[in-house]
Amino acid sequence: MKTTEAERQESIQWLRELVEKGERTVYTVLRHVSRSGMSRLIDCYVIVNNQPKRISYFVAQACDMTYDRKREAIRVNGCG
C-alpha cells in the first residue's frame, strides 16, 4: 500500500507535535534481521506519561518506507 502525500504530511505533523524539539527521545528496537543480512525490521518508540508509545507506522509513512504489518515494524533494506 503506497502512502499518499497527504498521509505523509499528516504523519510528519503528528510526529513533530509528539516529539517536540529536545522534549523526547525516540528509542529503536531491532526486531529482526534476515538471514542474508540484507534487511532489518526496526520498531520506534517514545515515552509518554511513563509508558512506551509505538510510533513505527507514522515514522514509516513520514519517511516513505515499508511498514511490515505482520511484525509491526519498519523494513529497512540494504547492508552496511
Distance bins in CASP14 RR format, pairs under 12 A and 6 or more apart:
PFRMAT RR
TARGET T0000
AUTHOR 0000-0000-0000
RMODE 2
METHOD distances of the structure
MODEL  1
1 7 0 0 0 0 0 1 0 0 0 0 0
1 57 0 0 0 0 0 1 0 0 0 0 0
1 60 0 0 0 0 0 1 0 0 0 0 0
1 61 0 0 0 0 0 1 0 0 0 0 0
1 66 0 0 0 0 1 0 0 0 0 0 0
1 67 0 0 0 0 1 0 0 0 0 0 0
1 68 0 0 0 0 0 1 0 0 0 0 0
1 69 0 0 0 0 1 0 0 0 0 0 0
2 8 0 0 0 0 0 1 0 0 0 0 0
2 60 0 0 0 0 0 1 0 0 0 0 0
2 61 0 0 0 0 0 1 0 0 0 0 0
2 64 0 0 0 0 1 0 0 0 0 0 0
2 65 0 0 0 0 0 1 0 0 0 0 0
2 66 0 0 0 0 0 1 0 0 0 0 0
2 67 0 0 0 0 0 1 0 0 0 0 0
3 9 0 0 0 0 0 1 0 0 0 0 0
3 10 0 0 0 0 1 0 0 0 0 0 0
3 11 1 0 0 1 0 0 0 0 0 0 0
3 12 0 0 0 0 0 1 0 0 0 0 0
3 57 0 0 0 0 0 1 0 0 0 0 0
3 58 0 0 0 0 0 1 0 0 0 0 0
3 59 0 0 0 0 0 1 0 0 0 0 0
3 60 1 0 0 1 0 0 0 0 0 0 0
3 61 1 0 1 0 0 0 0 0 0 0 0
3 62 0 0 0 0 1 0 0 0 0 0 0
3 63 0 0 0 0 1 0 0 0 0 0 0
3 64 1 0 0 1 0 0 0 0 0 0 0
3 65 0 0 0 0 1 0 0 0 0 0 0
3 66 0 0 0 0 1 0 0 0 0 0 0
3 67 0 0 0 0 1 0 0 0 0 0 0
4 10 0 0 0 0 1 0 0 0 0 0 0
4 11 0 0 0 0 0 1 0 0 0 0 0
4 61 0 0 0 0 1 0 0 0 0 0 0
4 64 0 0 0 0 0 1 0 0 0 0 0
5 11 0 0 0 0 0 1 0 0 0 0 0
5 12 0 0 0 0 0 1 0 0 0 0 0
5 61 0 0 0 0 0 1 0 0 0 0 0
5 62 0 0 0 0 0 1 0 0 0 0 0
5 64 0 0 0 0 1 0 0 0 0 0 0
6 12 0 0 0 0 0 1 0 0 0 0 0
6 13 0 0 0 0 0 1 0 0 0 0 0
6 61 0 0 0 0 0 1 0 0 0 0 0
7 13 0 0 0 0 0 1 0 0 0 0 0
7 14 0 0 0 0 0 1 0 0 0 0 0
7 57 0 0 0 0 0 1 0 0 0 0 0
7 58 0 0 0 0 1 0 0 0 0 0 0
7 60 0 0 0 0 0 1 0 0 0 0 0
7 61 1 0 1 0 0 0 0 0 0 0 0
7 62 0 0 0 0 1 0 0 0 0 0 0
7 64 0 0 0 0 0 1 0 0 0 0 0
7 67 0 0 0 0 0 1 0 0 0 0 0
8 14 0 0 0 0 0 1 0 0 0 0 0
8 15 0 0 0 0 0 1 0 0 0 0 0
8 58 0 0 0 0 1 0 0 0 0 0 0
8 59 0 0 0 0 0 1 0 0 0 0 0
8 60 0 0 0 0 0 1 0 0 0 0 0
8 61 1 0 1 0 0 0 0 0 0 0 0
8 62 1 0 0 1 0 0 0 0 0 0 0
8 63 0 0 0 0 1 0 0 0 0 0 0
8 64 1 0 0 1 0 0 0 0 0 0 0
8 65 0 0 0 0 0 1 0 0 0 0 0
9 15 0 0 0 0 0 1 0 0 0 0 0
9 16 0 0 0 0 0 1 0 0 0 0 0
9 58 0 0 0 0 0 1 0 0 0 0 0
9 61 0 0 0 0 1 0 0 0 0 0 0
9 62 0 0 0 0 1 0 0 0 0 0 0
9 64 0 0 0 0 0 1 0 0 0 0 0
10 16 0 0 0 0 0 1 0 0 0 0 0
10 17 0 0 0 0 0 1 0 0 0 0 0
10 57 0 0 0 0 0 1 0 0 0 0 0
10 58 0 0 0 0 1 0 0 0 0 0 0
10 61 1 0 0 1 0 0 0 0 0 0 0
10 62 0 0 0 0 1 0 0 0 0 0 0
11 17 0 0 0 0 0 1 0 0 0 0 0
11 18 0 0 0 0 0 1 0 0 0 0 0
11 44 0 0 0 0 0 1 0 0 0 0 0
11 55 0 0 0 0 1 0 0 0 0 0 0
11 56 0 0 0 0 0 1 0 0 0 0 0
11 57 0 0 0 0 1 0 0 0 0 0 0
11 58 1 0 1 0 0 0 0 0 0 0 0
11 59 1 0 0 1 0 0 0 0 0 0 0
11 60 0 0 0 0 1 0 0 0 0 0 0
11 61 1 1 0 0 0 0 0 0 0 0 0
11 62 1 0 1 0 0 0 0 0 0 0 0
11 63 0 0 0 0 1 0 0 0 0 0 0
11 64 0 0 0 0 1 0 0 0 0 0 0
11 65 0 0 0 0 0 1 0 0 0 0 0
11 67 0 0 0 0 0 1 0 0 0 0 0
12 18 0 0 0 0 0 1 0 0 0 0 0
12 19 0 0 0 0 0 1 0 0 0 0 0
12 55 0 0 0 0 0 1 0 0 0 0 0
12 58 0 0 0 0 1 0 0 0 0 0 0
12 59 0 0 0 0 1 0 0 0 0 0 0
12 60 0 0 0 0 0 1 0 0 0 0 0
12 61 0 0 0 0 1 0 0 0 0 0 0
12 62 1 0 1 0 0 0 0 0 0 0 0
12 63 0 0 0 0 1 0 0 0 0 0 0
12 64 0 0 0 0 0 1 0 0 0 0 0
13 19 0 0 0 0 0 1 0 0 0 0 0
13 58 0 0 0 0 1 0 0 0 0 0 0
13 61 0 0 0 0 0 1 0 0 0 0 0
13 62 0 0 0 0 1 0 0 0 0 0 0
14 46 0 0 0 0 0 1 0 0 0 0 0
14 53 0 0 0 0 0 1 0 0 0 0 0
14 55 0 0 0 0 1 0 0 0 0 0 0
14 57 0 0 0 0 0 1 0 0 0 0 0
14 58 1 0 1 0 0 0 0 0 0 0 0
14 59 0 0 0 0 0 1 0 0 0 0 0
14 61 0 0 0 0 1 0 0 0 0 0 0
14 62 0 0 0 0 1 0 0 0 0 0 0
15 24 0 0 0 0 0 1 0 0 0 0 0
15 26 0 0 0 0 1 0 0 0 0 0 0
15 44 0 0 0 0 1 0 0 0 0 0 0
15 46 0 0 0 0 1 0 0 0 0 0 0
15 53 0 0 0 0 0 1 0 0 0 0 0
15 55 1 0 0 1 0 0 0 0 0 0 0
15 56 0 0 0 0 0 1 0 0 0 0 0
15 57 0 0 0 0 0 1 0 0 0 0 0
15 58 1 0 1 0 0 0 0 0 0 0 0
15 59 1 0 0 1 0 0 0 0 0 0 0
15 60 0 0 0 0 0 1 0 0 0 0 0
15 61 0 0 0 0 1 0 0 0 0 0 0
15 62 1 0 1 0 0 0 0 0 0 0 0
15 63 0 0 0 0 1 0 0 0 0 0 0
16 22 0 0 0 0 0 1 0 0 0 0 0
16 23 0 0 0 0 0 1 0 0 0 0 0
16 24 0 0 0 0 0 1 0 0 0 0 0
16 55 0 0 0 0 0 1 0 0 0 0 0
16 58 0 0 0 0 0 1 0 0 0 0 0
16 62 0 0 0 0 1 0 0 0 0 0 0
17 23 0 0 0 0 0 1 0 0 0 0 0
17 24 0 0 0 0 0 1 0 0 0 0 0
17 46 0 0 0 0 0 1 0 0 0 0 0
17 48 0 0 0 0 0 1 0 0 0 0 0
17 55 0 0 0 0 0 1 0 0 0 0 0
17 58 0 0 0 0 0 1 0 0 0 0 0
18 24 1 0 0 1 0 0 0 0 0 0 0
18 25 0 0 0 0 0 1 0 0 0 0 0
18 26 0 0 0 0 1 0 0 0 0 0 0
18 44 0 0 0 0 0 1 0 0 0 0 0
18 45 0 0 0 0 0 1 0 0 0 0 0
18 46 1 0 0 1 0 0 0 0 0 0 0
18 47 0 0 0 0 0 1 0 0 0 0 0
18 48 1 0 0 1 0 0 0 0 0 0 0
18 53 1 0 0 1 0 0 0 0 0 0 0
18 54 0 0 0 0 0 1 0 0 0 0 0
18 55 1 0 0 1 0 0 0 0 0 0 0
18 58 0 0 0 0 1 0 0 0 0 0 0
18 59 0 0 0 0 0 1 0 0 0 0 0
18 62 0 0 0 0 0 1 0 0 0 0 0
19 25 0 0 0 0 1 0 0 0 0 0 0
19 26 1 0 0 1 0 0 0 0 0 0 0
19 27 0 0 0 0 0 1 0 0 0 0 0
19 44 0 0 0 0 0 1 0 0 0 0 0
19 45 0 0 0 0 0 1 0 0 0 0 0
19 46 1 0 0 1 0 0 0 0 0 0 0
19 47 0 0 0 0 0 1 0 0 0 0 0
19 48 0 0 0 0 0 1 0 0 0 0 0
19 53 0 0 0 0 0 1 0 0 0 0 0
19 55 0 0 0 0 1 0 0 0 0 0 0
19 58 0 0 0 0 0 1 0 0 0 0 0
19 59 0 0 0 0 0 1 0 0 0 0 0
19 62 0 0 0 0 0 1 0 0 0 0 0
20 26 0 0 0 0 0 1 0 0 0 0 0
20 46 0 0 0 0 0 1 0 0 0 0 0
20 48 0 0 0 0 0 1 0 0 0 0 0
22 46 0 0 0 0 0 1 0 0 0 0 0
23 46 0 0 0 0 1 0 0 0 0 0 0
23 47 0 0 0 0 0 1 0 0 0 0 0
23 48 0 0 0 0 0 1 0 0 0 0 0
24 44 0 0 0 0 0 1 0 0 0 0 0
24 45 0 0 0 0 1 0 0 0 0 0 0
24 46 1 0 1 0 0 0 0 0 0 0 0
24 47 1 0 0 1 0 0 0 0 0 0 0
24 48 1 0 0 1 0 0 0 0 0 0 0
24 49 0 0 0 0 0 1 0 0 0 0 0
24 52 0 0 0 0 0 1 0 0 0 0 0
24 53 0 0 0 0 1 0 0 0 0 0 0
24 55 0 0 0 0 0 1 0 0 0 0 0
25 44 0 0 0 0 0 1 0 0 0 0 0
25 45 0 0 0 0 1 0 0 0 0 0 0
25 46 1 0 0 1 0 0 0 0 0 0 0
25 47 1 0 0 1 0 0 0 0 0 0 0
25 48 0 0 0 0 0 1 0 0 0 0 0
25 52 0 0 0 0 0 1 0 0 0 0 0
25 55 0 0 0 0 0 1 0 0 0 0 0
26 42 0 0 0 0 0 1 0 0 0 0 0
26 43 0 0 0 0 0 1 0 0 0 0 0
26 44 1 0 1 0 0 0 0 0 0 0 0
26 45 1 0 0 1 0 0 0 0 0 0 0
26 46 1 0 1 0 0 0 0 0 0 0 0
26 47 0 0 0 0 1 0 0 0 0 0 0
26 48 0 0 0 0 0 1 0 0 0 0 0
26 52 0 0 0 0 0 1 0 0 0 0 0
26 53 0 0 0 0 0 1 0 0 0 0 0
26 54 0 0 0 0 0 1 0 0 0 0 0
26 55 1 0 0 1 0 0 0 0 0 0 0
26 56 0 0 0 0 0 1 0 0 0 0 0
26 58 0 0 0 0 0 1 0 0 0 0 0
26 59 0 0 0 0 1 0 0 0 0 0 0
26 62 0 0 0 0 0 1 0 0 0 0 0
26 74 0 0 0 0 0 1 0 0 0 0 0
27 42 0 0 0 0 0 1 0 0 0 0 0
27 43 0 0 0 0 1 0 0 0 0 0 0
27 44 1 0 0 1 0 0 0 0 0 0 0
27 45 1 0 1 0 0 0 0 0 0 0 0
27 46 1 0 0 1 0 0 0 0 0 0 0
27 47 1 0 0 1 0 0 0 0 0 0 0
27 48 0 0 0 0 0 1 0 0 0 0 0
27 52 1 0 0 1 0 0 0 0 0 0 0
27 53 0 0 0 0 0 1 0 0 0 0 0
27 54 0 0 0 0 0 1 0 0 0 0 0
27 55 0 0 0 0 1 0 0 0 0 0 0
27 56 0 0 0 0 0 1 0 0 0 0 0
27 59 0 0 0 0 0 1 0 0 0 0 0
28 40 0 0 0 0 0 1 0 0 0 0 0
28 41 0 0 0 0 0 1 0 0 0 0 0
28 42 1 0 1 0 0 0 0 0 0 0 0
28 43 1 0 0 1 0 0 0 0 0 0 0
28 44 1 0 1 0 0 0 0 0 0 0 0
28 45 1 0 0 1 0 0 0 0 0 0 0
28 46 0 0 0 0 0 1 0 0 0 0 0
28 52 0 0 0 0 0 1 0 0 0 0 0
28 54 0 0 0 0 0 1 0 0 0 0 0
28 55 0 0 0 0 0 1 0 0 0 0 0
28 56 0 0 0 0 1 0 0 0 0 0 0
28 59 0 0 0 0 1 0 0 0 0 0 0
28 73 0 0 0 0 1 0 0 0 0 0 0
28 74 0 0 0 0 1 0 0 0 0 0 0
28 76 0 0 0 0 0 1 0 0 0 0 0
29 40 0 0 0 0 0 1 0 0 0 0 0
29 41 0 0 0 0 1 0 0 0 0 0 0
29 42 1 0 0 1 0 0 0 0 0 0 0
29 43 1 0 1 0 0 0 0 0 0 0 0
29 44 0 0 0 0 1 0 0 0 0 0 0
29 45 1 0 0 1 0 0 0 0 0 0 0
29 52 0 0 0 0 1 0 0 0 0 0 0
29 54 0 0 0 0 1 0 0 0 0 0 0
29 55 0 0 0 0 0 1 0 0 0 0 0
29 56 0 0 0 0 1 0 0 0 0 0 0
29 71 0 0 0 0 0 1 0 0 0 0 0
29 72 0 0 0 0 0 1 0 0 0 0 0
29 73 0 0 0 0 1 0 0 0 0 0 0
29 74 0 0 0 0 0 1 0 0 0 0 0
30 37 0 0 0 0 0 1 0 0 0 0 0
30 39 0 0 0 0 0 1 0 0 0 0 0
30 40 1 0 0 1 0 0 0 0 0 0 0
30 41 1 0 0 1 0 0 0 0 0 0 0
30 42 1 0 1 0 0 0 0 0 0 0 0
30 43 0 0 0 0 1 0 0 0 0 0 0
30 44 0 0 0 0 0 1 0 0 0 0 0
30 71 0 0 0 0 0 1 0 0 0 0 0
30 73 0 0 0 0 1 0 0 0 0 0 0
30 74 0 0 0 0 0 1 0 0 0 0 0
30 76 0 0 0 0 1 0 0 0 0 0 0
31 39 0 0 0 0 0 1 0 0 0 0 0
31 40 0 0 0 0 1 0 0 0 0 0 0
31 41 1 0 1 0 0 0 0 0 0 0 0
31 42 1 0 0 1 0 0 0 0 0 0 0
31 43 1 0 1 0 0 0 0 0 0 0 0
31 44 0 0 0 0 0 1 0 0 0 0 0
31 45 0 0 0 0 0 1 0 0 0 0 0
31 54 0 0 0 0 0 1 0 0 0 0 0
31 56 0 0 0 0 1 0 0 0 0 0 0
31 68 0 0 0 0 1 0 0 0 0 0 0
31 70 0 0 0 0 0 1 0 0 0 0 0
31 71 1 0 1 0 0 0 0 0 0 0 0
31 72 0 0 0 0 1 0 0 0 0 0 0
31 73 1 0 1 0 0 0 0 0 0 0 0
31 74 0 0 0 0 1 0 0 0 0 0 0
31 75 0 0 0 0 0 1 0 0 0 0 0
31 76 0 0 0 0 0 1 0 0 0 0 0
32 39 0 0 0 0 1 0 0 0 0 0 0
32 40 1 0 0 1 0 0 0 0 0 0 0
32 41 1 0 1 0 0 0 0 0 0 0 0
32 42 0 0 0 0 1 0 0 0 0 0 0
32 43 0 0 0 0 1 0 0 0 0 0 0
32 68 0 0 0 0 1 0 0 0 0 0 0
32 70 0 0 0 0 0 1 0 0 0 0 0
32 71 1 0 0 1 0 0 0 0 0 0 0
32 72 0 0 0 0 0 1 0 0 0 0 0
32 73 1 0 0 1 0 0 0 0 0 0 0
32 74 0 0 0 0 0 1 0 0 0 0 0
32 75 0 0 0 0 1 0 0 0 0 0 0
32 76 0 0 0 0 0 1 0 0 0 0 0
33 39 1 0 0 1 0 0 0 0 0 0 0
33 40 1 0 1 0 0 0 0 0 0 0 0
33 41 1 0 0 1 0 0 0 0 0 0 0
33 42 0 0 0 0 0 1 0 0 0 0 0
33 71 0 0 0 0 0 1 0 0 0 0 0
33 73 0 0 0 0 0 1 0 0 0 0 0
33 75 0 0 0 0 0 1 0 0 0 0 0
33 76 0 0 0 0 0 1 0 0 0 0 0
33 77 0 0 0 0 0 1 0 0 0 0 0
33 78 0 0 0 0 0 1 0 0 0 0 0
33 79 0 0 0 0 0 1 0 0 0 0 0
33 80 0 0 0 0 0 1 0 0 0 0 0
34 40 1 0 0 1 0 0 0 0 0 0 0
34 41 0 0 0 0 1 0 0 0 0 0 0
34 68 0 0 0 0 0 1 0 0 0 0 0
34 71 0 0 0 0 0 1 0 0 0 0 0
34 75 0 0 0 0 1 0 0 0 0 0 0
34 76 0 0 0 0 0 1 0 0 0 0 0
34 77 0 0 0 0 1 0 0 0 0 0 0
34 78 0 0 0 0 1 0 0 0 0 0 0
34 79 0 0 0 0 1 0 0 0 0 0 0
36 77 0 0 0 0 0 1 0 0 0 0 0
36 78 0 0 0 0 1 0 0 0 0 0 0
36 79 0 0 0 0 1 0 0 0 0 0 0
37 76 0 0 0 0 0 1 0 0 0 0 0
37 77 0 0 0 0 1 0 0 0 0 0 0
37 78 1 0 0 1 0 0 0 0 0 0 0
37 79 1 0 0 1 0 0 0 0 0 0 0
37 80 0 0 0 0 1 0 0 0 0 0 0
38 75 0 0 0 0 0 1 0 0 0 0 0
38 76 0 0 0 0 1 0 0 0 0 0 0
38 77 1 0 0 1 0 0 0 0 0 0 0
38 78 1 0 1 0 0 0 0 0 0 0 0
38 79 1 0 1 0 0 0 0 0 0 0 0
38 80 0 0 0 0 1 0 0 0 0 0 0
39 65 0 0 0 0 0 1 0 0 0 0 0
39 66 0 0 0 0 1 0 0 0 0 0 0
39 68 0 0 0 0 1 0 0 0 0 0 0
39 71 0 0 0 0 0 1 0 0 0 0 0
39 73 0 0 0 0 0 1 0 0 0 0 0
39 74 0 0 0 0 0 1 0 0 0 0 0
39 75 1 0 1 0 0 0 0 0 0 0 0
39 76 1 0 0 1 0 0 0 0 0 0 0
39 77 1 0 1 0 0 0 0 0 0 0 0
39 78 1 0 0 1 0 0 0 0 0 0 0
39 79 0 0 0 0 1 0 0 0 0 0 0
39 80 0 0 0 0 0 1 0 0 0 0 0
40 65 0 0 0 0 0 1 0 0 0 0 0
40 66 0 0 0 0 0 1 0 0 0 0 0
40 68 0 0 0 0 0 1 0 0 0 0 0
40 71 0 0 0 0 0 1 0 0 0 0 0
40 73 0 0 0 0 1 0 0 0 0 0 0
40 74 0 0 0 0 1 0 0 0 0 0 0
40 75 1 0 0 1 0 0 0 0 0 0 0
40 76 1 0 1 0 0 0 0 0 0 0 0
40 77 0 0 0 0 1 0 0 0 0 0 0
40 78 0 0 0 0 1 0 0 0 0 0 0
40 79 0 0 0 0 1 0 0 0 0 0 0
40 80 0 0 0 0 0 1 0 0 0 0 0
41 56 0 0 0 0 1 0 0 0 0 0 0
41 60 0 0 0 0 0 1 0 0 0 0 0
41 65 0 0 0 0 0 1 0 0 0 0 0
41 66 0 0 0 0 1 0 0 0 0 0 0
41 67 0 0 0 0 1 0 0 0 0 0 0
41 68 1 0 1 0 0 0 0 0 0 0 0
41 69 0 0 0 0 0 1 0 0 0 0 0
41 70 0 0 0 0 1 0 0 0 0 0 0
41 71 1 0 1 0 0 0 0 0 0 0 0
41 72 0 0 0 0 1 0 0 0 0 0 0
41 73 1 1 0 0 0 0 0 0 0 0 0
41 74 1 0 0 1 0 0 0 0 0 0 0
41 75 1 0 1 0 0 0 0 0 0 0 0
41 76 1 0 0 1 0 0 0 0 0 0 0
41 77 0 0 0 0 0 1 0 0 0 0 0
42 54 0 0 0 0 0 1 0 0 0 0 0
42 55 0 0 0 0 0 1 0 0 0 0 0
42 56 1 0 0 1 0 0 0 0 0 0 0
42 59 0 0 0 0 1 0 0 0 0 0 0
42 60 0 0 0 0 1 0 0 0 0 0 0
42 63 0 0 0 0 0 1 0 0 0 0 0
42 65 0 0 0 0 1 0 0 0 0 0 0
42 66 0 0 0 0 0 1 0 0 0 0 0
42 67 0 0 0 0 0 1 0 0 0 0 0
42 68 0 0 0 0 1 0 0 0 0 0 0
42 71 0 0 0 0 0 1 0 0 0 0 0
42 72 0 0 0 0 0 1 0 0 0 0 0
42 73 1 0 1 0 0 0 0 0 0 0 0
42 74 1 0 1 0 0 0 0 0 0 0 0
42 75 0 0 0 0 1 0 0 0 0 0 0
42 76 1 0 1 0 0 0 0 0 0 0 0
42 77 0 0 0 0 0 1 0 0 0 0 0
43 52 0 0 0 0 1 0 0 0 0 0 0
43 53 0 0 0 0 0 1 0 0 0 0 0
43 54 1 0 0 1 0 0 0 0 0 0 0
43 55 0 0 0 0 1 0 0 0 0 0 0
43 56 1 0 1 0 0 0 0 0 0 0 0
43 57 0 0 0 0 0 1 0 0 0 0 0
43 59 0 0 0 0 1 0 0 0 0 0 0
43 60 0 0 0 0 0 1 0 0 0 0 0
43 67 0 0 0 0 0 1 0 0 0 0 0
43 68 0 0 0 0 1 0 0 0 0 0 0
43 71 0 0 0 0 1 0 0 0 0 0 0
43 72 1 0 0 1 0 0 0 0 0 0 0
43 73 1 0 1 0 0 0 0 0 0 0 0
43 74 1 0 0 1 0 0 0 0 0 0 0
43 75 0 0 0 0 0 1 0 0 0 0 0
43 76 0 0 0 0 0 1 0 0 0 0 0
44 52 0 0 0 0 0 1 0 0 0 0 0
44 53 0 0 0 0 1 0 0 0 0 0 0
44 54 1 0 0 1 0 0 0 0 0 0 0
44 55 1 0 1 0 0 0 0 0 0 0 0
44 56 1 0 1 0 0 0 0 0 0 0 0
44 57 0 0 0 0 1 0 0 0 0 0 0
44 58 0 0 0 0 1 0 0 0 0 0 0
44 59 1 0 1 0 0 0 0 0 0 0 0
44 60 0 0 0 0 1 0 0 0 0 0 0
44 61 0 0 0 0 0 1 0 0 0 0 0
44 62 0 0 0 0 0 1 0 0 0 0 0
44 63 0 0 0 0 0 1 0 0 0 0 0
44 65 0 0 0 0 0 1 0 0 0 0 0
44 67 0 0 0 0 0 1 0 0 0 0 0
44 72 0 0 0 0 0 1 0 0 0 0 0
44 73 0 0 0 0 1 0 0 0 0 0 0
44 74 1 0 0 1 0 0 0 0 0 0 0
44 76 0 0 0 0 0 1 0 0 0 0 0
45 51 0 0 0 0 1 0 0 0 0 0 0
45 52 1 0 1 0 0 0 0 0 0 0 0
45 53 1 0 0 1 0 0 0 0 0 0 0
45 54 1 0 1 0 0 0 0 0 0 0 0
45 55 1 0 0 1 0 0 0 0 0 0 0
45 56 1 0 0 1 0 0 0 0 0 0 0
45 57 0 0 0 0 0 1 0 0 0 0 0
45 58 0 0 0 0 0 1 0 0 0 0 0
45 59 0 0 0 0 0 1 0 0 0 0 0
45 72 0 0 0 0 0 1 0 0 0 0 0
45 73 0 0 0 0 0 1 0 0 0 0 0
45 74 0 0 0 0 0 1 0 0 0 0 0
46 52 1 0 0 1 0 0 0 0 0 0 0
46 53 1 0 1 0 0 0 0 0 0 0 0
46 54 0 0 0 0 1 0 0 0 0 0 0
46 55 1 0 1 0 0 0 0 0 0 0 0
46 56 0 0 0 0 0 1 0 0 0 0 0
46 58 0 0 0 0 0 1 0 0 0 0 0
46 59 0 0 0 0 0 1 0 0 0 0 0
47 53 1 0 0 1 0 0 0 0 0 0 0
47 54 0 0 0 0 0 1 0 0 0 0 0
47 55 0 0 0 0 0 1 0 0 0 0 0
48 54 0 0 0 0 0 1 0 0 0 0 0
48 55 0 0 0 0 1 0 0 0 0 0 0
53 59 0 0 0 0 0 1 0 0 0 0 0
54 60 0 0 0 0 0 1 0 0 0 0 0
54 67 0 0 0 0 0 1 0 0 0 0 0
54 72 1 0 0 1 0 0 0 0 0 0 0
54 73 0 0 0 0 1 0 0 0 0 0 0
54 74 0 0 0 0 0 1 0 0 0 0 0
55 61 0 0 0 0 0 1 0 0 0 0 0
55 62 0 0 0 0 1 0 0 0 0 0 0
55 63 0 0 0 0 0 1 0 0 0 0 0
55 67 0 0 0 0 0 1 0 0 0 0 0
55 72 0 0 0 0 0 1 0 0 0 0 0
55 73 0 0 0 0 0 1 0 0 0 0 0
55 74 0 0 0 0 0 1 0 0 0 0 0
56 62 0 0 0 0 0 1 0 0 0 0 0
56 63 0 0 0 0 0 1 0 0 0 0 0
56 65 0 0 0 0 1 0 0 0 0 0 0
56 66 0 0 0 0 0 1 0 0 0 0 0
56 67 1 0 0 1 0 0 0 0 0 0 0
56 68 0 0 0 0 1 0 0 0 0 0 0
56 69 0 0 0 0 0 1 0 0 0 0 0
56 71 0 0 0 0 1 0 0 0 0 0 0
56 72 1 0 0 1 0 0 0 0 0 0 0
56 73 1 0 1 0 0 0 0 0 0 0 0
56 74 1 0 1 0 0 0 0 0 0 0 0
56 75 0 0 0 0 0 1 0 0 0 0 0
56 76 0 0 0 0 0 1 0 0 0 0 0
57 63 0 0 0 0 0 1 0 0 0 0 0
57 65 0 0 0 0 0 1 0 0 0 0 0
57 66 0 0 0 0 0 1 0 0 0 0 0
57 67 1 0 1 0 0 0 0 0 0 0 0
57 68 0 0 0 0 0 1 0 0 0 0 0
57 69 0 0 0 0 1 0 0 0 0 0 0
57 72 1 0 0 1 0 0 0 0 0 0 0
57 73 0 0 0 0 1 0 0 0 0 0 0
57 74 0 0 0 0 1 0 0 0 0 0 0
58 65 0 0 0 0 0 1 0 0 0 0 0
58 67 0 0 0 0 1 0 0 0 0 0 0
58 74 0 0 0 0 0 1 0 0 0 0 0
59 65 1 0 0 1 0 0 0 0 0 0 0
59 66 0 0 0 0 0 1 0 0 0 0 0
59 67 0 0 0 0 1 0 0 0 0 0 0
59 73 0 0 0 0 0 1 0 0 0 0 0
59 74 1 0 0 1 0 0 0 0 0 0 0
59 75 0 0 0 0 0 1 0 0 0 0 0
59 76 0 0 0 0 0 1 0 0 0 0 0
60 66 1 0 0 1 0 0 0 0 0 0 0
60 67 1 1 0 0 0 0 0 0 0 0 0
60 68 0 0 0 0 1 0 0 0 0 0 0
60 69 0 0 0 0 0 1 0 0 0 0 0
60 72 0 0 0 0 0 1 0 0 0 0 0
60 73 0 0 0 0 1 0 0 0 0 0 0
60 74 1 0 1 0 0 0 0 0 0 0 0
60 75 0 0 0 0 1 0 0 0 0 0 0
60 76 0 0 0 0 1 0 0 0 0 0 0
61 67 1 0 0 1 0 0 0 0 0 0 0
61 74 0 0 0 0 1 0 0 0 0 0 0
62 74 0 0 0 0 0 1 0 0 0 0 0
63 74 1 0 0 1 0 0 0 0 0 0 0
63 75 0 0 0 0 0 1 0 0 0 0 0
63 76 0 0 0 0 1 0 0 0 0 0 0
64 74 0 0 0 0 0 1 0 0 0 0 0
65 73 0 0 0 0 0 1 0 0 0 0 0
65 74 1 0 1 0 0 0 0 0 0 0 0
65 75 1 0 0 1 0 0 0 0 0 0 0
65 76 1 0 0 1 0 0 0 0 0 0 0
65 77 0 0 0 0 1 0 0 0 0 0 0
66 73 0 0 0 0 1 0 0 0 0 0 0
66 74 1 0 0 1 0 0 0 0 0 0 0
66 75 1 0 1 0 0 0 0 0 0 0 0
66 76 0 0 0 0 1 0 0 0 0 0 0
66 77 1 0 0 1 0 0 0 0 0 0 0
67 73 1 0 0 1 0 0 0 0 0 0 0
67 74 1 0 0 1 0 0 0 0 0 0 0
67 75 1 0 0 1 0 0 0 0 0 0 0
67 76 0 0 0 0 0 1 0 0 0 0 0
68 74 1 0 0 1 0 0 0 0 0 0 0
68 75 1 0 1 0 0 0 0 0 0 0 0
68 76 0 0 0 0 0 1 0 0 0 0 0
68 77 0 0 0 0 0 1 0 0 0 0 0
69 75 0 0 0 0 0 1 0 0 0 0 0
END
